[in-house]
Amino acid sequence: MALQFSLAHLTVLGLAPPEMTYVAARAGYDFVSLRLIPMRTPGEPAYLPGDRAMIAATRAALRETGVSMLDLELACITRDRDPASYEPAIEAAAELGARHVISSAWTKERDDRDFVVERYAAICDLAARYGLTVDLEFPTFSRLRNLAEAVDILRAADRPNCGLLVDSLYFHFGRVKPAELAALPRSWFHFLHIADTRRDVPDTADGMKKIAREDRLYLGEGCIDFAALMASVPEVPLSIELPNARRARELGFEGHARLCLQTARNHLENHLPDQRRRAAGAHG
């Protein structure tokens, strides 16, 4: 089966969902991953589910292009956001055909594990009403800083629609061993985030944030062993989350999105085992 690729919104965050969908289609992606719940970071554009004209235009773009929506981000676990506040975005995502919701924890206390479990379970219960999974990510500068902490939350919440989102960047930053992923339930894996990075891991949260938000590399430019990562999980869609401010300025969002996909296909075709290599090179 051919590998399938999604264009993650953070890669081209300056594009509104309808325009992003057309760009993804022209570049050859199978899916889009839309950020309809803003992170509230400075200067971040907001694409809100209450903008019904934008949602309608996105639906039309998906229908016209044949691109599908893969996932919704980002249902943050924080003290000041009630999970119920995410329902409009989850409902809109379900209307657009999404399959998954991304969640991550951004509380500041290290002793609030029960709170994180409770909030994650509540988001799962909400998403279940719309037929969506909730895939928990562990950015290494967030509350859940490693794989073990994320796994603990999933096991404690114990929801049938729970999931684990592995980002290749945090796979590298967190020094995750492929065997650790291979030992986890296969049903937890629904898609991956992929991008490359340099070998040196920043020793501060700010350093990791800078790379994560504006300086990821095309596959093959860095050090990540994608063959080992992908061999440790089921074959799932690959969402290219690759914000790179310099490349986006030089190439424009569409040029950057195209090169993200081209380099990913080329790198995987050259580095995966034969069966997956053929899949990586195939176009759906």
N, C-alpha and C positions, 0 to 999 in steps of 0.2 A: 504494500500500500504506500502511495506517495506521501511523504511528509507534508503536513499542512502548516502554513505560517499565518500568523496574525500580526497586524500593525498595532502596537501598543500606543496609546494616546500620548504618553510621556515622550515618545520619540519625536512627535510632531505636535506638541501641545498648543501651538499657536493656530492650528487649524480647527475650525468648528466641526462637529461630527459629520454633517452632510458633505462638506468639502473633503474631509479626511477620508470618507468612504470612497469618493471618486478617485482620490489619489491612490488609495490602497488598490483599487481595481485596476487602474492604469499600470501600477507597478507590479502587479501579479500576485498579490496576497489573496488568501482564501477568506480571511476574517479581519475584523477590526475589534479592538478592545477599547471601550469608551470610558472616559472619566466624566461621569455625570454627578459625582459627589466630590466637590473640590476638597483639596487638602488644606486650603486657607494659607498657603505659603505666599509671601509677598510677590506681587506681580503676576500671580497665576491667573489665567483667564478662567472664567466660570461658565460652564455649560450646564444649565440647570433643567431638571425634568419638568419644571413648571412652564418652561418656554415651549408651549405646544406647537408653535409654528416650526421651531427647530426640530422637535421630535418628529413632526410630520414630514419635514424635508429629509430627515435622516432615514425614516421608513421608506420614503420614495427612492432615495439613493441606494439603499440596500436592495430593494426590489429591482431597480433598473440594472444594477451592476451584477447581481448574483452573489455579491459578498455577503457574508453572514456576520452577526455580532457574536463574539465568543464570550466576552466577560465584561463585567461592570466593576469599576473601581471608584472610590475606595471607602469601604465601610469601616471607618476607624473605630477602635475601642479607646474611648477617652472618658474622662469624668463629666465633660460638659455636653456630650452628644448622646441622647437617648436613642437606642436602636430603632425605636418606632419612627424616628425622624428620617430614616433611610427608606421608608416604604414607598414614597413617590418615585424615587430613583429605581428601586427594585421593580416596581410595577411597570415603569417605562421600559426598563431593560427587558423584562419578560415580553412586553408588547413588541419589542424590536427583535425578539428571538434569541436573546442571550441565554447561555447555559450556566454561567458561573458568576459569583460575586467574590471580589478580592477583599480580604479583611487583614488588618494588622493592628497591633496594640501600641498606643502612644501615651500611656500613663507614665507618671514620673516615679512612682513608688516601687521599690523592689519587693515589698511585702504584700502586694495586692493581687496575688495569684487567684484567689477565689473570686475577686471582682472581675478579673479578665475572663475566667472560665464562665461566669454568669453572663457577661455581656456577649461573649462569643456564642454561647448557646442560644441566647435570645435572637441574635442575628440569624443563626441557622434556622431557628423556628420560623422567623419571619420569611426568610427566603424559601423555605420549604413550601409555603403556601403558594408560591409562584413556580415551583418546580426547579429551583436553582440550587446548586451547591454553594458552599461558602469556603473559599480556599484561603487558608491562613498563611501569611507570609511572615518571614522573620528577618527584616532588614537589621543588619548588625549594629545599627545605631538607634534602634527602636527599643521598646520595652522588652520584646522577645528577641534577644540578641544572638541566639544560636538555635540549631536544629532541636536540641534536647528540650529547650524551653517550649518551643512550638508543639512538639510531639506531646509533651505533658498536658498542654491545654486541650489538644484534640482528644486525647484519651479520657480526660476528666469530663469534657463536655459530652462525649459519646453520643453524637447525633448522626443519623443515617446519611445526611447530606454534607457531612464535614469533608474537608479536603486540605491538602498541604500544597502550597505553591512554593516551589523551589526556583529561585532566581540564580542564574549562574554567577552573578556578581557576589551574592551573599554565600553561595556555595564556596567560592574562593576566599572571600573575606573571613568566613567562619571556619575555614579549613575542614569542611565536611568531607568525610571519607565516603566513596561510593558504596562501600559495604553497609554503611549506616542507612543509606536510602534503600538499598536492596532488601534490608531486613524489615521494612515497614509494609503495612497493608497496601496491596496494589490498588485497591479501591480509593485510596486517598489521592491519587495522582490524576489530574484532569488536564493540565497543561503546564508548560514551563515558561519562564521568562529567560530569554537568552541575550547576552551581549558579552563582549570580551573586555579584558582589563589587563593592566600591567601586573607584573609579578609582585612588586612590593605592596604590602597591605598598609594603608595609613594607620598610624597609632593613635589617632584622635577621631572622635565622632564627626567633627567638622570636616576633617580630611576625607572620611568615607562618604559623607553627604555630598561633598563637592563632586566627587567622581560619579556617585549614583545619579545625581540630578543634571549634570552637564558635561561629563567627560568620559563616557563609556566609549569603547572601541569596537570597530567592526570585527566580526569573527575572523580569526587568523592574525590579527594585529597584536594580540596579547598572548597570554600564557595558559588560558583555561583549557583543560582536557575535556572537550565536549564528547568525545567518544566514550570516555569513562563515565561521565555524567549520564549520558543517554542510555548506556548499557545497564545502568542501575535502576531505571524506572521503566514503566510501560511506554509503548509508543503513543505519544499524545501530541496535540498541536503545540507548536512552538511560537510563542508570542515574542516578537522582537522588541524589547524595551531598551532602546539605545539612544538616549538623549546625548547629543554632542553639539554644544553651542557653536563651536567653530565650524564644523562641517555643515550644520544647518545654515549658517550665514553664507558660506562659500557656495553651497550647492542649491540652496532653497530647500523647503520642506520636501517637495516631491523628489528632487534629486537625491536628497539624503535618504528618503524612504526606499528609493530604488536601489541605492548602493547597499543599504542594510540587507535587503533581501538577496541581492546578487552575491555579496560576499558570504552570506550565511550558506546559500546553496553551494557555492564553490568550495568553501571550507569543509562542509559536511560531506560533500561528494568525495573529497580527497582523504578524509580522515575516519569515516565510519567503516565498519565491516561491510563486505560486499553487498549483502541484502539491503542494508540501510543506505548504503552509498547509492545504489540504484534508485531507491525511494527519494533520496534527497535531490537527485538530479532531475527527477520527473516533475512535470508540470501538470497540475490537476485539470 
